[in-house]
Amino acid sequence: MALDSCLIYQESRFLPEIKSWAGAQGLMQLMPETAKRFGVHDITSPQENIRGGIQFLKWLDSRLALRIDDPEERLKFILASYNVGLGHVLDAMRLAEKNGKNPKVWEDNVDFYLLNKSKPIYFNDPVVQFGYCRGEEPYLYVTEILDRYEHYKNLME
């Protein structure tokens, strides 16, 4: 079971016709603007939706590779960015750095600031550019995908 399958399960439970409350659609739950940016003409097409989602993941990886060398660590930031947006993750990285934590490490560093970005003390901080976000959602998103992936890997061994 590949990691992208774990992401698709998390996003849509493999139901291509699903639409979120926020307007995301398809297997990889692309927002219409993201789908358009990555050349997806039919957002409900499983093939196009997956292709667009993979392109988006690669784009996030290319942006985060400039900041985070370790690919295993970077994956956590990519997943969080896929869920909540790169801007919110970059805000959490700036908050971590400002508060003496490592902005290139997810666990017990950046994850804390993203998780708490729904609190005024954090989303009103001057280093924050993208404001409030429901940080619990991307925090759990990363955890659940990686836990599912590890579970499936263990079953395959």
N, C-alpha and C positions, 0 to 999 in steps of 0.2 A: 504494500500500500504506500503510495507516494505521498509526500507532504502536501502536494497540491490537491489530492483527493480529500485529505483531512480538512483543508481550507474550504473546498466546495461543500463538503458535508456540513461544516460549521455555518456556512453562508446560506445554504438552500436546502439541505437534507436531500440533495440530488433531485430536486423538483424544479425543472427549467421554467415553469410558468409563474413561479412565486415572485411576489412584489412586496417590498418592505414598506413600513409606515413612512419612511423617508423618501421613497421613490426609487430605490435600488431594485434592479430586476435581474432575473435569470440565475443560472447556476452559480455564477461568481458574484451575484448581486452588485452589478455595475450601476453606478449613478448615470443617468442619461448624458451628462456633460463628459464624464470619464469615457463612456462608450464612444461618444463622438470623437473625442480627442485621439483615441486609439483605433479609429477606423471601423468601429462596429456599426454596421448599417441596420441590422436586425437584432436588437438586444435580446429577443426571445429565442434566437437560434442558439442551441447549445454550442455548436462549433464556433460561431462568431463570439459568443459571450466568453467562452474559455480562452480563445485566442486573445481577445481584448484584455481579459483579466491577467493572463500571463505577461502580455506586453506591459501592463501597468505594474506588475510585480518587478519586472526587469528594470523599468524606469525608476521605481523606488530604490531598487538595489544599486543602480548606478549613482543616484544622488547620495545615498547613505554610505556608499563605499568611499566617498571623499572624506568621510568623518570617522568611520569605524572599520578598522582593518580586519578584525577577526570575523570570518564569515558566519560562524555559529552564533556569535553575539549579535551580529548585524541582522540575522534572520528575525530575531525578536522585534527589532525596531521596524523591519519591513512589514511584519504581520500587524503590528500596532498601527503603522501608517496606513496600511491597506484598509483597516477598519475605521480609523478616526480622522485620517488625513495627516500628511507629512508635517504641516504647520504646527499642529498640536504636539506632535512628538518632538519637533525641534524646540518648541517652548519648554517641554519637560526636560530636555537636555540642557537648555540654558539655566533653568531653575536648579537642576542638579549641580551644575558647575558653580553657580553663584553660592550655593549652600555647602560647598566643600565635598560634594560627592563626585563620582566619576561619570562624566557625561557619555562615556563609551561603553558602559556596563549597564545592562538592563536590571537584573535582580538586585534589590536593596539599594538601588541608585535611581535611575531614571523612572523605573516603574512606579516608585513611590510618588513622584511628582506628577506623573500622568494620572495615576489613581486619584490624587487629591486636587486635580485641576478644576474640580467642581466647587472648590471652596474659595471664597473671595480673597483670602490671604494669599493664595497662589495665582488665581487667574487675574487679579489686579496688580500683580507684581510688575514693575517697570520692564523687566526682561521679556515678559510675555507679549507676543504680538498677535496671537489668534484668540485670546480671551477664553471664555468659559468652554468647558467640554465635560461631558459625562464620562469621566475617566475610568469608572468601574467597568464599563463595557469593553474598551480595548484591553484593559488589564486582564480581564477574564478571557477574552478572545484569544490572546497570546497563550495563556496558560492552558486553556482547553484544547487548542489545536496541537500544541507541543505534547501535552499529556496523551492525547489520542494517538498521535504519531508514535510515541514511545510504546504505547500499549500494543499497537498493531505490529511494530517491529518485533516486540517480544513474542507475540503469537506466531510470527513467521519463522522464528529461530528454532 
